[in-house]
């Protein structure tokens, strides 16, 4: 399957003659496959790409992606498609970690998606800002020439630069880009002059502000309240990271065995991903302290003056003071006020408590791109993805209701299980029918 890309290499062609001429020109941008582990040998070039990408994504930075391959996948390689700039001695111009889609995701086995794991909620590939359209086009053309029918982007920030470039390419090349679904997650992006205390007065409801002030007064009655932050690769950073990991293990995440220190592999991932001496990406650990002792902490990733709220934790002994929300309110006041960070993305995949104090929203969409000009392909693929998601949600609901079913009478249990299985099977049957048809 060959996509109808009008460019070979980087030269736009508007006629058949110009296409023939372009084909004879040497390509400036060359795409090829590698792995995260092999790419670790080019950390300097990788870091430069992350710093100059049209849209930052610290989750695809060298420390985090290499740690994910080494620690979360038992060494199984993460395939990475890179684009190199031949005019700059093969320097990295784009980087996209990819993985195949399966039947249960509703797409052909040859389709690909941007890499995700339980900690991934942003999937922009890294594409150099300078000449971004031609670089991204070279990447997509390579996939089309490999016979890849589609490319799924699970989490794209819809109002940012990458989506704009992707839309322009799809329109210019006659390719269909379909939105599957999306969400709006809490964010901080104050208007000029609306940072600091002005942020709370402008964006946060009065009763929320009053609650924050009341919590601060009550904490002050207990001891001396302070706020601290440290970069993980700077002096004191290792100790702060260890303190954060211990605190996360104290709460419900520890009880559910989902805290980073709950498993050896995730603990090793955390140390490798966030404790790198090169700060790629920057990892900032913020703390609310009481008499010098942290009672709430947050681990943020930073890239291109944007902060990404990766993880948060608080000491359950101080739960009645809501220390996490107090720390979040302080963070909101700092963004954009003489601070190098201009905005914050919560990285949330579900509803979170911070939405009360982080009042902007970052619209996130799931998109599928058909890599051929065949009409209707992308929307068909998007429909299959929606069906697959519906099936997964029904299965999750079945699991959540397991305890209730177990405590019901035998007849009630049989009826509940039958209804639940019907609810799961309907979208699965429809999905299989569409897929095989």
C-alpha positions in Angstrom: 0.0 0.0 0.0 1.6 3.2 -1.2 0.5 6.5 0.3 -0.1 9.4 -2.0 2.5 11.7 -0.5 3.4 14.5 -2.9 6.9 14.8 -1.5 9.9 12.5 -1.9 12.5 13.5 0.7 11.5 17.1 1.4 10.6 18.6 -2.0 7.0 19.5 -2.5 5.7 18.6 -5.9 2.6 20.2 -7.5 2.8 18.4 -10.8 3.8 15.1 -12.3 6.9 16.7 -13.8 8.0 18.2 -10.6 7.5 14.9 -8.8 9.8 13.2 -11.3 12.4 15.9 -10.8 12.1 15.6 -7.0 12.6 11.9 -7.1 16.1 12.4 -8.6 17.2 14.7 -5.8 19.1 13.4 -2.8 17.0 13.2 0.3 17.8 15.5 3.2 15.7 13.5 5.7 16.2 9.8 6.0 14.0 7.6 8.2 15.2 4.3 9.8 14.4 1.9 12.6 16.4 1.6 15.8 15.6 0.9 19.5 15.6 3.0 22.6 18.6 1.1 24.0 20.7 1.7 20.9 19.6 5.3 20.7 21.0 5.8 24.2 24.4 6.1 22.6 23.2 9.4 21.1 22.0 11.0 24.3 23.3 14.5 23.4 21.6 14.5 20.0 18.4 13.1 21.6 18.4 15.7 24.3 18.9 18.5 21.7 15.9 17.2 19.8 13.8 17.2 23.0 14.8 20.8 23.6 14.0 22.0 20.1 10.9 19.9 19.3 7.8 21.6 18.0 6.0 20.2 21.0 7.8 19.0 24.1 7.3 15.5 25.4 9.5 14.5 28.4 8.0 11.0 28.4 9.9 10.4 25.2 13.1 11.8 26.5 16.3 9.7 26.8 16.2 8.8 30.5 12.6 7.9 30.7 12.3 5.9 27.5 15.5 4.0 28.0 14.5 3.2 31.6 11.1 2.0 30.3 12.8 -0.4 28.0 15.3 -1.7 30.5 13.1 -1.9 33.6 9.5 -2.2 32.6 9.8 -4.5 29.6 12.5 -6.9 30.9 14.9 -5.6 28.3 12.5 -6.1 25.4 13.4 -3.4 22.9 11.1 -0.5 22.2 11.2 0.1 18.4 11.9 3.7 17.6 11.6 5.3 14.1 14.0 8.1 13.7 14.5 10.7 11.0 18.0 12.0 10.4 19.0 15.3 8.8 21.7 14.4 6.2 22.7 18.1 6.0 23.7 18.0 9.6 25.8 14.9 9.7 22.8 12.6 10.4 21.6 14.5 13.5 18.3 13.5 14.9 15.4 15.4 13.4 12.5 13.3 14.7 11.9 10.4 17.0 8.8 8.2 17.4 8.7 5.2 19.7 6.1 2.8 18.1 4.5 -0.5 18.8 2.0 -2.7 16.8 -1.7 -2.6 17.3 -3.6 -5.8 18.1 -7.0 -7.2 17.1 -8.6 -6.2 20.4 -7.7 -2.6 19.6 -9.8 -2.8 16.5 -7.1 -2.3 13.9 -5.1 -4.3 11.5 -2.0 -6.1 12.9 0.2 -4.0 10.6 -1.1 -0.7 12.1 1.1 1.1 14.6 0.6 3.3 17.6 2.9 5.6 19.5 4.4 3.8 22.5 2.5 3.8 25.8 2.8 2.2 29.2 0.9 2.8 32.5 2.9 6.0 33.0 2.4 7.5 29.5 -0.3 10.1 28.9 1.3 12.2 26.2 2.3 10.7 22.8 3.6 13.5 20.6 6.7 12.2 18.7 9.6 14.5 19.0 9.9 16.5 15.8 12.3 19.3 15.4 10.6 22.7 15.2 12.6 23.9 12.3 11.3 22.4 9.1 8.8 20.3 11.1 6.3 19.7 8.3 8.9 18.2 6.0 10.5 16.1 8.8 7.1 14.7 9.9 6.2 14.0 6.3 9.4 12.0 5.8 8.5 9.9 8.8 4.9 9.2 7.6 6.0 8.5 4.1 8.5 5.9 5.4 5.7 4.1 7.2 3.4 4.2 4.2 6.1 2.7 2.0 6.5 -0.1 4.5 2.8 -0.9 3.9 1.6 0.4 7.3 -2.1 1.2 7.0 -2.6 3.5 10.0 -0.9 5.3 12.8 -2.6 5.8 16.2 -1.8 8.8 18.5 -3.3 7.9 21.9 -2.8 11.3 23.6 -2.3 14.5 21.6 -2.6 18.0 23.1 -5.1 19.4 20.6 -4.3 23.1 20.8 -0.5 22.7 20.5 1.9 22.9 17.5 2.2 19.2 16.6 -1.5 18.7 16.0 -1.5 21.8 13.8 1.3 20.5 11.6 -0.3 17.0 11.5 -3.6 18.5 10.3 -1.8 20.5 7.6 0.0 17.5 6.3 -3.1 15.3 6.2 -5.0 18.0 4.3 -2.2 18.7 1.8 -1.6 15.0 1.1 -5.3 13.9 1.0 -4.9 11.7 4.1 -7.7 11.2 6.6 -7.1 12.1 10.2 -10.0 11.1 12.5 -10.5 12.0 16.1 -11.5 8.9 18.1 -12.3 10.5 21.5 -10.7 12.7 24.1 -10.7 14.3 27.5 -10.0 17.7 29.1 -7.6 17.6 31.9 -6.6 20.2 34.5 -3.8 22.6 33.5 -2.3 25.9 34.5 -1.7 28.5 31.9 -2.2 32.0 33.3 -2.7 35.0 31.1 0.0 37.7 31.4 -0.4 39.4 34.7 -2.6 36.7 36.2 0.0 34.7 38.1 0.7 34.6 41.8 -2.2 35.6 44.0 -3.9 37.0 41.0 -4.2 33.5 39.6 -6.3 32.3 42.5 -8.5 35.5 42.4 -9.0 35.1 38.6 -9.5 31.4 38.2 -10.3 29.8 41.6 -13.7 30.0 43.2 -13.9 32.1 46.4 -14.9 29.1 48.6 -11.9 27.2 47.3 -9.5 30.1 48.1 -11.0 30.3 51.6 -10.5 26.6 52.1 -6.9 26.9 51.1 -6.3 29.8 53.4 -8.0 28.0 56.3 -5.9 24.8 55.8 -2.7 27.0 55.9 -3.8 28.6 59.1 -4.5 25.2 60.7 -1.2 23.8 59.6 0.6 26.9 61.0 -1.0 26.2 64.3 0.8 22.8 64.3 4.2 24.0 63.2 6.2 26.0 60.7 4.9 25.7 57.2 7.3 25.9 54.2 7.6 25.1 50.5 10.7 23.7 48.9 11.7 22.4 45.5 14.8 20.7 44.2 15.9 19.3 40.8 16.6 15.6 41.0 20.0 15.8 39.3 21.2 18.6 41.7 22.6 18.3 45.3 19.8 17.0 47.5 17.9 15.6 44.6 18.5 11.9 45.3 17.4 12.3 48.9 14.2 14.1 47.8 13.4 11.4 45.2 13.8 8.7 47.9 11.6 10.7 50.3 9.0 11.0 47.6 9.0 7.3 46.8 8.6 6.4 50.5 5.7 8.9 50.9 3.9 7.5 47.8 4.2 4.0 49.4 2.5 5.2 52.6 -0.9 6.0 51.0 -3.5 4.1 49.0 -1.1 3.5 46.1 1.1 1.5 48.5 -1.9 -0.5 49.7 -2.9 -1.2 46.1 0.7 -2.1 45.2 0.7 0.6 42.5 3.3 2.8 44.1 6.6 3.0 42.4 8.4 1.2 45.2 5.8 -1.6 45.3 7.7 -3.7 42.8 11.4 -4.0 42.1 11.1 -3.2 38.4 9.1 0.0 38.9 11.4 1.1 41.7 14.5 0.6 39.5 12.6 2.4 36.7 12.1 5.4 39.0 15.7 5.6 40.0 16.9 5.3 36.4 14.3 7.6 34.8 14.3 10.4 37.4 17.7 10.2 38.9 19.8 10.8 35.8 22.8 13.1 36.3 22.2 14.8 33.0 18.7 16.1 33.8 17.1 14.7 30.6 14.4 15.6 31.3 14.5 17.9 34.3 12.8 16.3 37.3 11.7 18.8 39.9 10.4 17.5 43.3 8.2 20.0 45.1 7.4 19.7 48.8 5.1 21.2 51.4 7.0 20.9 54.7 5.9 21.1 58.4 8.8 21.9 60.7 11.1 20.9 57.8 9.5 17.6 57.2 7.7 16.9 53.9 4.0 16.2 54.3 3.1 16.5 50.6 5.3 16.1 47.6 5.0 16.2 43.8 7.3 14.9 41.1 7.2 17.1 37.9 8.9 16.7 34.6 10.1 19.9 32.8 10.8 20.5 29.2 10.8 23.8 27.2 9.4 25.9 30.1 6.5 23.5 30.5 5.9 21.4 33.7 4.2 18.0 33.6 2.8 16.7 36.8 3.9 13.1 36.7 3.3 11.9 40.3 2.1 13.3 43.7 1.8 11.9 47.2 1.0 13.1 50.7 1.5 11.8 54.3 -1.7 10.1 55.3 -1.1 11.2 58.9 -2.0 14.8 57.7 -4.8 13.8 55.4 -7.4 16.0 57.2 -5.3 19.1 56.3 -5.4 18.2 52.6 -1.7 18.9 52.2 -1.6 17.9 48.6 -4.2 20.5 47.6 -2.3 23.1 49.5 0.9 22.3 47.6 -1.0 22.3 44.3 -2.4 25.8 45.1 1.1 27.0 45.8 2.3 25.6 42.5 -0.5 27.4 40.7 0.6 30.7 42.2 4.2 30.1 41.1 3.6 29.3 37.5 4.4 32.3 35.3 5.4 34.6 38.2 9.1 35.2 37.8 9.4 31.4 37.4 10.9 29.7 34.4 7.8 27.5 33.9 5.1 29.2 31.8 2.4 26.4 32.0 1.6 23.1 33.6 -0.1 20.0 32.2 -1.5 17.6 34.9 -1.0 14.5 32.6 -4.3 13.2 34.1 -6.1 10.4 32.4 -9.1 10.6 34.8 -10.7 13.1 37.1 -8.3 14.3 39.8 -8.6 16.5 42.9 -6.3 19.2 41.4 -9.1 20.4 39.0 -10.4 22.6 41.8 -7.2 24.7 42.0 -5.7 24.1 38.5 -8.5 25.8 36.6 -7.4 25.8 33.0 -8.0 22.8 30.8 -5.7 21.0 28.3 -7.8 19.3 25.6 -6.4 15.9 24.8 -7.5 13.8 21.8 -7.0 10.3 20.5 -6.4 10.4 16.8 -5.9 7.8 14.0 -4.2 8.7 10.7 -4.8 6.6 7.6 -1.6 6.4 5.7 -3.2 6.0 2.3 -5.6 8.3 0.5 -8.5 5.7 0.4 -11.7 7.5 1.5 -13.3 6.6 4.7 -10.5 4.5 6.2 -9.6 6.7 9.1 -13.2 7.1 10.3 -13.7 3.3 10.0 -10.6 2.7 12.1 -11.8 5.3 14.7 -15.1 3.5 14.9 -13.4 0.2 15.6 -11.3 1.8 18.3 -14.4 3.2 20.0 -16.0 -0.2 20.0 -12.8 -1.7 21.5 -12.8 1.0 24.2 -16.5 0.2 25.0 -15.7 -3.4 25.4 -12.8 -2.7 27.8 -14.9 -0.4 29.9 -17.6 -3.1 30.2 -15.0 -5.6 31.2 -13.7 -3.2 33.9 -17.2 -2.6 35.1 -17.6 -6.4 35.4 -14.5 -6.6 37.5 -15.6 -3.7 39.8 -18.9 -5.4 40.4 -17.3 -8.7 41.3 -17.5 -8.1 45.0 -21.2 -7.2 44.9 -21.9 -10.3 42.8 -20.0 -12.5 45.2 -22.1 -11.4 48.1 -25.4 -11.9 46.2 -27.6 -15.0 46.1 -26.7 -17.8 43.7 -29.5 -16.8 41.3 -28.6 -13.2 41.4 -25.0 -14.0 40.8 -25.9 -16.0 37.7 -28.1 -13.3 36.4 -25.5 -10.5 37.0 -22.8 -12.5 35.3 -24.9 -13.3 32.3 -25.9 -9.6 31.9 -22.3 -8.5 32.3 -21.1 -11.0 29.7 -23.7 -9.8 27.3 -22.6 -6.2 27.8 -19.0 -7.1 27.1 -19.8 -9.4 24.2 -21.9 -7.1 22.1 -19.2 -4.6 21.3 -16.6 -7.5 20.9 -18.8 -9.3 18.4 -19.4 -6.1 16.5 -15.6 -5.4 16.6 -14.7 -8.9 15.3 -17.3 -8.7 12.6 -16.0 -5.3 11.4 -12.4 -6.4 11.7 -12.8 -9.7 9.8 -15.1 -8.2 7.3 
